[in-house]
Amino acid sequence: MDKKITIQPATHGLKVTQASDISASRVELKADAVIVGSGAGGAIAAYELASKGKKVIVLEAGPYVPSEKFSEMMAIAMGTLYQDHGGQSNTHGDISILQGACVGGSTVVNAALCFRTPDYYLDLWAREYGLTNLTPAVMAPYFDKVERNLQIQQNARHETSPGAEIINKGLKKLGIPAGVAKRNVKNCGLTGFCFAGCVSDRKQSMLVTYLPWAVEKGATLHADTRVVQVLADKGVASGVLAEVIDPASGRKKADLRVDAPIVILAAGPVQTPVLLLRSGLANSSGQVGKNFACHPTLSLTAEFDKHVDDFHGATHSLYVDRWTLPEEGGYLLLNAVQDPVEASFQVEPGTGKPYMAYMSRYRNTVRLITLIHDKNVGEVSWKDGAKQIHYEVDDQDFEAMKAGLKTNARILFAAGARRVHVPTSQKCVIDSAKQIDAVIDGLRNEPARYRYTSFHPQGSCRMGADPTRTVVNPQGETHDVKNLYVMDASLLPTSIGYNPSETVYALATYISDQINQAHA
Ligand SMILES: Cc1cc2nc3c(=O)[nH]c(=O)nc-3n(C[C@H](O)[C@H](O)[C@H](O)COP(=O)(O)OP(=O)(O)OC[C@H]3O[C@@H](n4cnc5c(N)ncnc54)[C@H](O)[C@@H]3O)c2cc1C
């Protein structure tokens, strides 16, 4: 067997082995731990294990795109940095399910907004899923640590986007309290291009933090390398099989095998269950892929009389969480700047002249997102060689969305909006505050009717104490296969109603500690 790898000297930044560096058709490697995926969970695992002296190999399916190559053009970023070139959706095709697929994963393209996991969910997970180890007191130092490492801090006053300033006026008029966003961004350049990757490295994504730190501690990182099977022997994890794919041609360049006594799945809530299903592992409960949630969002786009130019400033400046816990309403409101591509798909602008007329008012628009805490009603499956994401918005969750859209529209009109566009498949415009209830009450929970976007897939490999109801135990190890760990957003037993990245960062740090203690 040919085991030769030629590693070219890195021309930029991170030391990453890419498809272009590999000349052999078969590669065999050995490590103390192999990590699948280099996003929020995988990068943290890599650093935490490598810093305790473990030989770590990280395999990432996506390409290595150094930040100097980021385009600041959404359409191009979708093609290079996103899963399925930004085209991933549920089986109905009415929810765009966005995930990063590059070295650094979704943290490269995310908007960096951070929240600690609310105590409400930690308490709920203890009660309903036996996660009595994840108390607020136990988790606090983990949140502190990732907040320090990723420079998570409240936006400075000057970072507020022009649209958020306007929304703030509406909130003040209605007496609704708003929170100031906290983000893992250092000296934000205010370009508004978080979703296309931060060209100046100010966003503290995994690409510029934990991954280089892990490499400095001796971890090795392979891009363009898709893991296709997890290996286990007599109920104990033993490694993975992967394919190195040439990103230019899409053709397989090499088969790669890593033998390792610790296997960590951090491929995200769609790919981690797919890998377990393909490998026929860890599914005695029948729960792998089940309980998928995704925080569906609908953005209302408001038109104002004057130019707002809401395309620079912090991507997120403010949030309204007065009604976010399930008993209070189950929705979170977030402002977000938007580029012309997003502006054109968040409404039904028509084609030809109507489209031109709408886009000519782009500089006057402001969007406010409604994000719902959803029930875990979805399922990720693997059928005929392809993944499928079965998810339809639940009727009760749709009522939460309607309540959120009403509050959202009230705020926008109170801020002085002339009209508000609802993101439906057929044109739907609210012309005055008086029409809000009638228009929103008329919305029905039907497939293919709304332009949903999900930025936060979650669930699918639930963590919990009961091996008949959950896939992963409270220490992050699968119930069925020893030394096989999950460390990504698929762990979350329920959706959490708030942006989940800090939850993933903290859980990955916690589980890394468990692994380092168990395998000292
Ligand atoms: C556009 C966008 C905006 C967002 N904004 C925010 C925000 O503002 N705040 C917030 O809290 N959250 C945000 N999120 C969500 C947040 O980034 C994710 O919840 C978090 O990164 C999930 O971490 P993860 O480890 O589960 O997966 P990811 O970070 O997605 O990493 C998974 C990695 O695994 C790789 N992979 C998949 N399959 C394989 C395989 N078979 N072999 C090898 N590698 C594989 C993928 O390519 C990917 O790089 C956003 C997400 C997106 C897409």
PDBQT file of the ligand as one rigid body, heavy atoms in Angstrom, charges set to zero:
ROOT
HETATM    1  C1  LIG A 601     -24.986  31.812   7.734  1.00  0.00    +0.000 C 
HETATM    2  C2  LIG A 601     -24.954  31.389   9.185  1.00  0.00    +0.000 A 
HETATM    3  C3  LIG A 601     -25.076  32.350  10.175  1.00  0.00    +0.000 A 
HETATM    4  C4  LIG A 601     -25.049  31.962  11.528  1.00  0.00    +0.000 A 
HETATM    5  N1  LIG A 601     -25.061  32.924  12.495  1.00  0.00    +0.000 NA
HETATM    6  C5  LIG A 601     -24.952  32.566  13.783  1.00  0.00    +0.000 A 
HETATM    7  C6  LIG A 601     -24.856  33.542  14.810  1.00  0.00    +0.000 A 
HETATM    8  O1  LIG A 601     -24.813  34.748  14.548  1.00  0.00    +0.000 OA
HETATM    9  N2  LIG A 601     -24.785  33.101  16.105  1.00  0.00    +0.000 N 
HETATM   10  C7  LIG A 601     -24.815  31.776  16.420  1.00  0.00    +0.000 A 
HETATM   11  O2  LIG A 601     -24.798  31.450  17.609  1.00  0.00    +0.000 OA
HETATM   12  N3  LIG A 601     -24.881  30.840  15.471  1.00  0.00    +0.000 NA
HETATM   13  C8  LIG A 601     -24.910  31.195  14.168  1.00  0.00    +0.000 A 
HETATM   14  N4  LIG A 601     -24.895  30.229  13.209  1.00  0.00    +0.000 N 
HETATM   15  C9  LIG A 601     -24.877  28.808  13.627  1.00  0.00    +0.000 C 
HETATM   16  C10 LIG A 601     -23.528  28.335  14.184  1.00  0.00    +0.000 C 
HETATM   17  O3  LIG A 601     -22.461  28.764  13.378  1.00  0.00    +0.000 OA
HETATM   18  C11 LIG A 601     -23.600  26.818  14.282  1.00  0.00    +0.000 C 
HETATM   19  O4  LIG A 601     -24.637  26.486  15.192  1.00  0.00    +0.000 OA
HETATM   20  C12 LIG A 601     -22.307  26.156  14.764  1.00  0.00    +0.000 C 
HETATM   21  O5  LIG A 601     -21.199  26.526  13.970  1.00  0.00    +0.000 OA
HETATM   22  C13 LIG A 601     -22.494  24.647  14.693  1.00  0.00    +0.000 C 
HETATM   23  O6  LIG A 601     -21.291  24.011  15.000  1.00  0.00    +0.000 OA
HETATM   24  P1  LIG A 601     -21.040  22.515  14.555  1.00  0.00    +0.000 P 
HETATM   25  O7  LIG A 601     -19.742  22.128  15.116  1.00  0.00    +0.000 OA
HETATM   26  O8  LIG A 601     -22.250  21.724  14.843  1.00  0.00    +0.000 OA
HETATM   27  O9  LIG A 601     -20.970  22.542  12.944  1.00  0.00    +0.000 OA
HETATM   28  P2  LIG A 601     -20.193  23.422  11.914  1.00  0.00    +0.000 P 
HETATM   29  O10 LIG A 601     -19.588  24.625  12.544  1.00  0.00    +0.000 OA
HETATM   30  O11 LIG A 601     -21.132  23.650  10.793  1.00  0.00    +0.000 OA
HETATM   31  O12 LIG A 601     -18.993  22.485  11.426  1.00  0.00    +0.000 OA
HETATM   32  C14 LIG A 601     -19.222  21.233  10.816  1.00  0.00    +0.000 C 
HETATM   33  C15 LIG A 601     -18.074  20.966   9.843  1.00  0.00    +0.000 C 
HETATM   34  O13 LIG A 601     -18.057  19.580   9.522  1.00  0.00    +0.000 OA
HETATM   35  C16 LIG A 601     -17.721  19.424   8.153  1.00  0.00    +0.000 C 
HETATM   36  N5  LIG A 601     -18.195  18.111   7.702  1.00  0.00    +0.000 N 
HETATM   37  C17 LIG A 601     -19.477  17.734   7.444  1.00  0.00    +0.000 A 
HETATM   38  N6  LIG A 601     -19.507  16.447   7.054  1.00  0.00    +0.000 NA
HETATM   39  C18 LIG A 601     -18.238  16.000   7.064  1.00  0.00    +0.000 A 
HETATM   40  C19 LIG A 601     -17.639  14.732   6.747  1.00  0.00    +0.000 A 
HETATM   41  N7  LIG A 601     -18.381  13.679   6.363  1.00  0.00    +0.000 N 
HETATM   42  N8  LIG A 601     -16.282  14.624   6.835  1.00  0.00    +0.000 NA
HETATM   43  C20 LIG A 601     -15.518  15.677   7.232  1.00  0.00    +0.000 A 
HETATM   44  N9  LIG A 601     -16.052  16.894   7.540  1.00  0.00    +0.000 NA
HETATM   45  C21 LIG A 601     -17.392  17.048   7.475  1.00  0.00    +0.000 A 
HETATM   46  C22 LIG A 601     -18.445  20.574   7.506  1.00  0.00    +0.000 C 
HETATM   47  O14 LIG A 601     -17.913  20.840   6.205  1.00  0.00    +0.000 OA
HETATM   48  C23 LIG A 601     -18.229  21.693   8.510  1.00  0.00    +0.000 C 
HETATM   49  O15 LIG A 601     -17.047  22.408   8.220  1.00  0.00    +0.000 OA
HETATM   50  C24 LIG A 601     -24.927  30.586  11.858  1.00  0.00    +0.000 A 
HETATM   51  C25 LIG A 601     -24.800  29.628  10.850  1.00  0.00    +0.000 A 
HETATM   52  C26 LIG A 601     -24.802  30.013   9.519  1.00  0.00    +0.000 A 
HETATM   53  C27 LIG A 601     -24.665  28.962   8.464  1.00  0.00    +0.000 C 
ENDROOT
TORSDOF 0
